[in-house]
Amino acid sequence: MQELTQHGSVIERELSPYSLAGFEAGLGNGWSFLTSDQPNCHAVFVNEEKLSLVTYCEGDVITKRSPNEFVFSLEKNDEMWFTANA
């Protein structure tokens, strides 16, 4: 059974052996920075084409894949709210 966000995006969890800088360097094309509340250990990146967000936090990586652009915009808004209120 897939884990879903409250909006219906699929969640995937994994671990990264890299620092935030190393992780960001390996993201590849199409990814851009969205937000962060702790610049050295936490950041959220988005890929508009893939309707995906990836959150890196001290080696934990959470990827959210949205089923459509509307849900993707909700996920981005949630991330922005969270980091603004952390």
Secondary structure by P-SEA (a helix, b strand, c coil): cccccccbbbbbbbcccccaaaaaaacccccccccccccccccccccccccbbbbbcccbbbbbbbccaaaaaaaaaaaaaaaaac
